[in-house]
Amino acid sequence: MAGAVKESAPKRRQFENKINSADAGTNSEMSQNDAVQDKELESSAETLIAVIKSSHAEKSLRGAQEKLQGFFDHHIRTKRTTTELLKDLMHTEEMVSQKLLDLEQQKSQMMQEIERMQQEVQRNLARSQNLDSEQEYPSP
């Protein structure tokens, strides 16, 4: 952009010189003032361009944009990881719940089996006592 300003300045001066030559009389003083103002404007523009380039505003903006994109990408990865962890946790809870239900059912079946065996032991004990009585007191 500064190159374009530098290239157009000589053409502008040539144009001004032609106009100044045509109006050499009363306008010569005005033309000189205009030329000075043009030079000052050109110098100011070049200085402004140099300041903009040296301020690294574009680099800073690009850096901030990259940093923001990095934070966003990290957020998305974290969200995905969290979602996966929650899914895994829910799956594990379901498996543990099912295992607990299975164990409760097994416990219930074992308790029924123990109760059945205790009843059988009681019947056998009663039979044994009857047999012992019959042996002790045989019938005539």
MODELLER restraints for C-alpha pairs under 7 A, 6 or more apart:
rsr = mdl.restraints
at = mdl.atoms
rsr.add(forms.Gaussian(group=physical.xy_distance, feature=features.Distance(at['CA:2:A'], at['CA:46:A']), mean=6.23, stdev=0.5))
rsr.add(forms.Gaussian(group=physical.xy_distance, feature=features.Distance(at['CA:2:A'], at['CA:49:A']), mean=6.76, stdev=0.5))
rsr.add(forms.Gaussian(group=physical.xy_distance, feature=features.Distance(at['CA:20:A'], at['CA:28:A']), mean=6.29, stdev=0.5))
rsr.add(forms.Gaussian(group=physical.xy_distance, feature=features.Distance(at['CA:20:A'], at['CA:31:A']), mean=6.05, stdev=0.5))
